[in-house]
């Protein structure tokens, strides 16, 4: 009975968004963890985000094909199974201390997530009026960010023997001979085996749960469904093309802020035990922003104006993070969580409004924009190694400027689509 109500499908999608957040935002702690245990440079450590989010670019269109052939529910099930395959690869990677194998596992995990998100995001947009889509996306965002907020804390509780263990080991390594250093670091990577083995089992169980659930499928007109024709037809909707770039910018700044904050805090001489909490602070701010969005959108503020406000705030706070020094700069980067939270849910309804039967393919195109989470952090890492991590944050300014442009253009395009319809 619950699944047949209007809240049942949303509850299941909320669970999936929790999974998205837990797996995705583990990267925030994996980056410094690999940086230390595998002795990587900042740019090399950012390959964690690169491998993870690049999958979205290459696999979004194939994911659309999978959903078109199997439907949303079966596609979600297989997405969870693919994620399980990526998780289980962490076991041999940990034994071998092989960064390339870890990266392959992350890429496969993200492939499964791509299938899930290609299905789940339009599902949320369609289950209700387009005017309140950003509100529903905000609810899903809370599920995502709550998972992200607890993921680093759970990870550290499982893989370390105390909050200061990493700092203590870093201090001891200085006077250790190379063979002993390798033994100590190897023992830290071995600790990944148990949590990722458990994650594999949980993902398989969730896949079975989704498959056996009564989750309804979204019906789509099958007429003229030749894939080449349908993909070509996406170019009839310019808002989708600009929406892809907007998603690229949005995910780029969001992932960069969360995945770089620990290393940035350490750059300002904070110990790892203290720095490791900053991703959670950012995600808690994002949760607060989502809650505010649920209350304000669309009753008091439109989706378009929300995007304008968030992008403008992002430019101001980024400038402050670059201009100030020390702890003030760190907290300015943390404050970007408020700016970034409502950008994603504001883009989707503007980009998908009026696309009709092209919703699945349009969603796949937008999901390809998640590759911004691969490119932007890596560029930041390269700039940070060349200049310094603080000045490298300047790359976010043009991204926020484009989001301002999309907000104005997207509203005008949406109105034209509605008038034609």
C-alpha angles and dihedrals in degrees: 000000000000093000090051091057121085090253097053098073090042090053092054092047088048089056090052091050087053088055090048091054097044095051097038099046093047082082088073090068097029091061096061091035092056090039088060104033095042094034097236133167119245091257092049092047089053087063084083089070091037094056093042100049098034087070089068091062096050099036104040096086093043086049089055089053091050091051092045091054101036104027128236100290097048089042091055090049093053091044090060091048091052089050088053090055090053091049095051090055088068088073097065090035090058093048091050096037084228115163092189091056090049089052091050089051091050091049091052092046089053090048089061090045090052091059091047095048094044086059101036102048097057089039089062092044093052098043093086141353120331090233092064096038093105089055092054090045088052090056089052089046090057090054089049096047096042087058090046092050094054097037098079091044093050091045093053092045090054101041102036133057094221142351093266099042095101092051091048092050091048089054093048095047092068092071097036124105114244097256091052091047090054091050093051094047091046090055089055094053090047088063089070092069098077100046094045092046088054091046090054092055093046093051092050090049091050090050090055090046093053092046092052095042124100092239107154120234123234109246120223133187106259096196115121090005099157102142097225091051092047095048091047088049090063088078088068086075110062091181087068093055093050088041089059090055091045091053088048090055094042096051091040094060094038095052093040094055095048099038096046101041097088093051090043092053090049088050085061089052099258114147118249091245089063098034093053091071095059097084087056091050090052093048092048089054089050090052090052089049091050091050089051089050092053089056098042105035121112099346097064105011133026125238090246094053090047089057091048092051095046094048092047091049089049092056093050095047093045090053089051092049090054095043101047126061139220122003093351090062091048092052091047088058089048089051089060086078087078091052097045102045101077097037095083097049091045094054098052100062092043092051098042098041110120099005094116114178091011092072096111094046092042090051090051090053091051091047088055086065088068084083084086084081088062101043104038098051091046091050088048090051091051092047091045091054091047100041113004135288093257099054090043090070087076088088089076095065098074089044092058090045091057090050088056089053093049092050092060096040093043093057093050092048092048091053092050090051092050092048092051091048 
